[in-house]
Amino acid sequence: MPLYLYKCDDCGVEMEEFSTISKRAKTVPCSECGKPSPRSYVSSMSSKTQQTDTDRVSIAMGVHPSQIKEAMKRFPGSKYNENGHLLYTGRTEKKVRMKQRNYIEYD
Protein backbone atom coordinates (compact mmCIF):
# COMPACT_ATOMS: atom_id res chain seq x y z
CA MET A 1 0.00 0.00 0.00
CA PRO A 2 1.43 3.42 -0.91
CA LEU A 3 2.43 5.92 1.76
CA TYR A 4 1.15 9.44 1.08
CA LEU A 5 2.58 12.64 2.55
CA TYR A 6 0.34 15.54 3.53
CA LYS A 7 1.43 18.99 4.73
CA CYS A 8 -0.68 21.51 6.61
CA ASP A 9 -0.63 24.92 4.93
CA ASP A 10 -1.38 26.66 8.25
CA CYS A 11 1.06 25.13 10.75
CA GLY A 12 3.49 23.26 8.45
CA VAL A 13 3.11 19.85 10.10
CA GLU A 14 3.76 16.91 7.77
CA MET A 15 1.74 13.71 8.11
CA GLU A 16 1.93 10.27 6.50
CA GLU A 17 -0.94 7.97 5.66
CA PHE A 18 -1.08 4.50 4.14
CA SER A 19 -3.90 4.12 1.63
CA THR A 20 -4.80 2.28 -1.52
CA ILE A 21 -4.56 4.37 -4.67
CA SER A 22 -8.31 4.24 -5.18
CA LYS A 23 -9.08 5.38 -1.60
CA ARG A 24 -6.37 8.02 -1.13
CA ALA A 25 -7.62 11.33 0.20
CA LYS A 26 -7.00 14.71 -1.42
CA THR A 27 -6.77 16.20 2.07
CA VAL A 28 -6.51 14.84 5.62
CA PRO A 29 -7.19 16.68 8.89
CA CYS A 30 -4.02 18.16 10.39
CA SER A 31 -2.94 16.22 13.47
CA GLU A 32 -2.14 19.49 15.26
CA CYS A 33 -4.71 22.12 14.22
CA GLY A 34 -7.39 19.96 12.56
CA LYS A 35 -7.56 21.98 9.34
CA PRO A 36 -7.62 20.17 5.97
CA SER A 37 -4.07 19.42 4.78
CA PRO A 38 -3.43 18.80 1.08
CA ARG A 39 -1.24 16.03 -0.28
CA SER A 40 2.38 17.08 -0.67
CA TYR A 41 3.93 16.28 -4.04
CA VAL A 42 7.38 17.70 -3.29
CA SER A 43 10.13 15.11 -3.32
CA SER A 44 12.86 15.33 -0.69
CA MET A 45 15.33 14.95 -3.58
CA SER A 46 13.92 17.84 -5.63
CA SER A 47 16.30 20.47 -4.27
CA LYS A 48 20.07 20.70 -4.35
CA THR A 49 20.15 22.99 -1.32
CA GLN A 50 20.55 21.66 2.22
CA GLN A 51 17.14 21.39 3.83
CA THR A 52 16.72 21.77 7.56
CA ASP A 53 14.94 19.03 9.43
CA THR A 54 11.40 19.86 10.46
CA ASP A 55 9.09 18.04 12.81
CA ARG A 56 7.13 15.36 11.02
CA VAL A 57 4.25 13.17 12.09
CA SER A 58 3.76 9.48 11.35
CA ILE A 59 0.26 8.17 11.87
CA ALA A 60 1.33 4.68 10.74
CA MET A 61 3.90 4.36 13.56
CA GLY A 62 1.66 6.01 16.12
CA VAL A 63 -0.23 4.45 19.02
CA HIS A 64 -3.53 4.97 20.79
CA PRO A 65 -3.20 7.95 23.18
CA SER A 66 -3.70 5.63 26.16
CA GLN A 67 -0.60 3.66 25.08
CA ILE A 68 1.86 6.58 24.78
CA LYS A 69 3.68 5.93 28.09
CA GLU A 70 4.07 2.23 27.30
CA ALA A 71 5.32 2.99 23.77
CA MET A 72 7.89 5.48 25.09
CA LYS A 73 9.29 2.74 27.36
CA ARG A 74 9.26 0.14 24.59
CA PHE A 75 10.78 2.45 21.97
CA PRO A 76 13.31 4.70 23.80
CA GLY A 77 13.73 8.15 22.29
CA SER A 78 10.33 8.12 20.58
CA LYS A 79 8.11 11.19 20.97
CA TYR A 80 4.36 11.32 20.45
CA ASN A 81 1.83 14.13 20.20
CA GLU A 82 -1.40 14.12 22.23
CA ASN A 83 -3.14 12.10 19.48
CA GLY A 84 -0.55 9.31 19.76
CA HIS A 85 1.10 10.09 16.42
CA LEU A 86 4.86 9.52 16.33
CA LEU A 87 6.94 12.69 16.00
CA TYR A 88 10.30 12.55 14.28
CA THR A 89 12.77 14.92 12.65
CA GLY A 90 14.04 14.00 9.22
CA ARG A 91 14.67 10.83 7.28
CA THR A 92 17.50 9.57 9.50
CA GLU A 93 15.33 9.51 12.61
CA LYS A 94 12.46 7.97 10.65
CA LYS A 95 14.72 5.07 9.65
CA VAL A 96 15.76 4.58 13.31
CA ARG A 97 12.12 4.55 14.49
CA MET A 98 11.17 2.10 11.72
CA LYS A 99 14.05 -0.22 12.63
CA GLN A 100 12.97 -0.20 16.31
CA ARG A 101 9.56 -1.48 15.22
CA ASN A 102 10.90 -3.96 12.64
CA TYR A 103 9.21 -1.96 9.87
CA ILE A 104 10.65 -1.83 6.37
CA GLU A 105 10.11 0.75 3.66
CA TYR A 106 9.72 -0.30 0.07
CA ASP A 107 11.18 2.15 -2.43
Phi and psi restraints in degrees (value plus and minus 20) as a CYANA .aco file:
   2 PRO   PHI     -87.5   -47.5
   2 PRO   PSI     131.2   171.2
   3 LEU   PHI    -125.4   -85.4
   3 LEU   PSI     102.8   142.8
   4 TYR   PHI    -126.6   -86.6
   4 TYR   PSI     123.5   163.5
   5 LEU   PHI    -127.5   -87.5
   5 LEU   PSI     113.0   153.0
   6 TYR   PHI    -144.4  -104.4
   6 TYR   PSI     126.1   166.1
   7 LYS   PHI    -153.7  -113.7
   7 LYS   PSI     108.4   148.4
   8 CYS   PHI     -92.9   -52.9
   8 CYS   PSI     107.8   147.8
   9 ASP   PHI     -92.1   -52.1
   9 ASP   PSI     -44.6    -4.6
  10 ASP   PHI    -104.0   -64.0
  10 ASP   PSI     -70.8   -30.8
  11 CYS   PHI    -130.6   -90.6
  11 CYS   PSI     -25.1    14.9
  12 GLY   PHI      60.5   100.5
  12 GLY   PSI     -16.3    23.7
  13 VAL   PHI     -90.4   -50.4
  13 VAL   PSI     116.3   156.3
  14 GLU   PHI    -122.3   -82.3
  14 GLU   PSI     119.5   159.5
  15 MET   PHI    -150.8  -110.8
  15 MET   PSI     131.8   171.8
  16 GLU   PHI    -136.0   -96.0
  16 GLU   PSI     128.6   168.6
  17 GLU   PHI    -169.3  -129.3
  17 GLU   PSI     110.4   150.4
  18 PHE   PHI    -102.1   -62.1
  18 PHE   PSI     116.6   156.6
  19 SER   PHI    -182.9  -142.9
  19 SER   PSI     132.9   172.9
  20 THR   PHI     -91.6   -51.6
  20 THR   PSI     138.9   178.9
  21 ILE   PHI     -81.0   -41.0
  21 ILE   PSI     -60.5   -20.5
  22 SER   PHI     -91.2   -51.2
  22 SER   PSI     -42.8    -2.8
  23 LYS   PHI    -129.8   -89.8
  23 LYS   PSI     -11.2    28.8
  24 ARG   PHI     -85.0   -45.0
  24 ARG   PSI     126.4   166.4
  25 ALA   PHI    -115.0   -75.0
  25 ALA   PSI     126.5   166.5
  26 LYS   PHI     -94.0   -54.0
  26 LYS   PSI     -53.2   -13.2
  27 THR   PHI    -158.5  -118.5
  27 THR   PSI     135.7   175.7
  28 VAL   PHI    -151.1  -111.1
  28 VAL   PSI     133.9   173.9
  29 PRO   PHI     -87.5   -47.5
  29 PRO   PSI     116.3   156.3
  30 CYS   PHI     -83.2   -43.2
  30 CYS   PSI     116.3   156.3
  31 SER   PHI     -92.0   -52.0
  31 SER   PSI     -34.2     5.8
  32 GLU   PHI    -122.8   -82.8
  32 GLU   PSI     -72.7   -32.7
  33 CYS   PHI    -125.9   -85.9
  33 CYS   PSI     -32.4     7.6
  34 GLY   PHI      64.1   104.1
  34 GLY   PSI     -24.7    15.3
  35 LYS   PHI     -97.3   -57.3
  35 LYS   PSI     133.8   173.8
  36 PRO   PHI     -81.0   -41.0
  36 PRO   PSI     111.2   151.2
  37 SER   PHI    -136.7   -96.7
  37 SER   PSI     102.4   142.4
  38 PRO   PHI     -95.0   -55.0
  38 PRO   PSI     139.3   179.3
  39 ARG   PHI     -85.7   -45.7
  39 ARG   PSI     118.2   158.2
  40 SER   PHI    -116.2   -76.2
  40 SER   PSI     106.7   146.7
  41 TYR   PHI    -124.9   -84.9
  41 TYR   PSI     -16.6    23.4
  42 VAL   PHI    -100.6   -60.6
  42 VAL   PSI     105.5   145.5
  43 SER   PHI    -101.9   -61.9
  43 SER   PSI     124.9   164.9
  44 SER   PHI     -88.1   -48.1
  44 SER   PSI     -34.8     5.2
  45 MET   PHI    -118.7   -78.7
  45 MET   PSI     -12.5    27.5
  46 SER   PHI    -101.3   -61.3
  46 SER   PSI     -27.6    12.4
  47 SER   PHI    -145.1  -105.1
  47 SER   PSI     122.2   162.2
  48 LYS   PHI    -107.4   -67.4
  48 LYS   PSI     -31.6     8.4
  49 THR   PHI    -102.4   -62.4
  49 THR   PSI     134.1   174.1
  50 GLN   PHI     -89.8   -49.8
  50 GLN   PSI     104.5   144.5
  51 GLN   PHI    -118.4   -78.4
  51 GLN   PSI     121.4   161.4
  52 THR   PHI    -102.0   -62.0
  52 THR   PSI     130.0   170.0
  53 ASP   PHI     -94.5   -54.5
  53 ASP   PSI     115.1   155.1
  54 THR   PHI    -139.5   -99.5
  54 THR   PSI     138.2   178.2
  55 ASP   PHI     -84.6   -44.6
  55 ASP   PSI     115.3   155.3
  56 ARG   PHI    -147.3  -107.3
  56 ARG   PSI     139.7   179.7
  57 VAL   PHI    -143.9  -103.9
  57 VAL   PSI     112.1   152.1
  58 SER   PHI    -135.9   -95.9
  58 SER   PSI      93.6   133.6
  59 ILE   PHI     -94.5   -54.5
  59 ILE   PSI     -56.9   -16.9
  60 ALA   PHI     -82.4   -42.4
  60 ALA   PSI     -54.5   -14.5
  61 MET   PHI    -118.0   -78.0
  61 MET   PSI     -10.1    29.9
  62 GLY   PHI    -100.5   -60.5
  62 GLY   PSI     157.0   197.0
  63 VAL   PHI    -154.4  -114.4
  63 VAL   PSI     148.9   188.9
  64 HIS   PHI     -86.0   -46.0
  64 HIS   PSI     121.8   161.8
  65 PRO   PHI     -71.6   -31.6
  65 PRO   PSI     -51.9   -11.9
  66 SER   PHI     -91.3   -51.3
  66 SER   PSI     -31.9     8.1
  67 GLN   PHI    -125.5   -85.5
  67 GLN   PSI     -12.5    27.5
  68 ILE   PHI     -80.4   -40.4
  68 ILE   PSI     -68.3   -28.3
  69 LYS   PHI     -80.6   -40.6
  69 LYS   PSI     -63.5   -23.5
  70 GLU   PHI     -83.4   -43.4
  70 GLU   PSI     -62.3   -22.3
  71 ALA   PHI     -86.0   -46.0
  71 ALA   PSI     -55.7   -15.7
  72 MET   PHI     -87.4   -47.4
  72 MET   PSI     -51.7   -11.7
  73 LYS   PHI     -93.4   -53.4
  73 LYS   PSI     -62.2   -22.2
  74 ARG   PHI     -91.4   -51.4
  74 ARG   PSI     -55.4   -15.4
  75 PHE   PHI    -140.8  -100.8
  75 PHE   PSI      61.1   101.1
  76 PRO   PHI     -75.2   -35.2
  76 PRO   PSI     117.8   157.8
  77 GLY   PHI      70.8   110.8
  77 GLY   PSI     -31.4     8.6
  78 SER   PHI     -95.1   -55.1
  78 SER   PSI     124.3   164.3
  79 LYS   PHI    -144.4  -104.4
  79 LYS   PSI     124.2   164.2
  80 TYR   PHI    -151.2  -111.2
  80 TYR   PSI     129.2   169.2
  81 ASN   PHI    -106.2   -66.2
  81 ASN   PSI    -199.8  -159.8
  82 GLU   PHI     -84.8   -44.8
  82 GLU   PSI     -38.2     1.8
  83 ASN   PHI    -107.6   -67.6
  83 ASN   PSI     -23.6    16.4
  84 GLY   PHI      68.2   108.2
  84 GLY   PSI     -13.8    26.2
  85 HIS   PHI     -99.1   -59.1
  85 HIS   PSI     117.3   157.3
  86 LEU   PHI     -90.0   -50.0
  86 LEU   PSI     112.8   152.8
  87 LEU   PHI    -124.4   -84.4
  87 LEU   PSI     115.3   155.3
  88 TYR   PHI    -168.5  -128.5
  88 TYR   PSI     142.1   182.1
  89 THR   PHI    -139.9   -99.9
  89 THR   PSI      86.4   126.4
  90 GLY   PHI      60.8   100.8
  90 GLY   PSI     149.4   189.4
  91 ARG   PHI     -85.5   -45.5
  91 ARG   PSI     -57.5   -17.5
  92 THR   PHI     -81.6   -41.6
  92 THR   PSI     -67.2   -27.2
  93 GLU   PHI     -86.9   -46.9
  93 GLU   PSI     -56.0   -16.0
  94 LYS   PHI     -79.1   -39.1
  94 LYS   PSI     -63.8   -23.8
  95 LYS   PHI     -82.9   -42.9
  95 LYS   PSI     -58.9   -18.9
  96 VAL   PHI     -83.0   -43.0
  96 VAL   PSI     -67.0   -27.0
  97 ARG   PHI     -85.0   -45.0
  97 ARG   PSI     -56.8   -16.8
  98 MET   PHI     -86.9   -46.9
  98 MET   PSI     -61.9   -21.9
  99 LYS   PHI     -83.5   -43.5
  99 LYS   PSI     -59.5   -19.5
 100 GLN   PHI     -76.6   -36.6
 100 GLN   PSI     -54.7   -14.7
 101 ARG   PHI    -117.3   -77.3
 101 ARG   PSI     -14.6    25.4
 102 ASN   PHI      39.1    79.1
 102 ASN   PSI      15.4    55.4
 103 TYR   PHI    -112.2   -72.2
 103 TYR   PSI     131.2   171.2
 104 ILE   PHI    -147.5  -107.5
 104 ILE   PSI     132.7   172.7
 105 GLU   PHI    -134.9   -94.9
 105 GLU   PSI     106.3   146.3
 106 TYR   PHI    -110.7   -70.7
 106 TYR   PSI     109.9   149.9
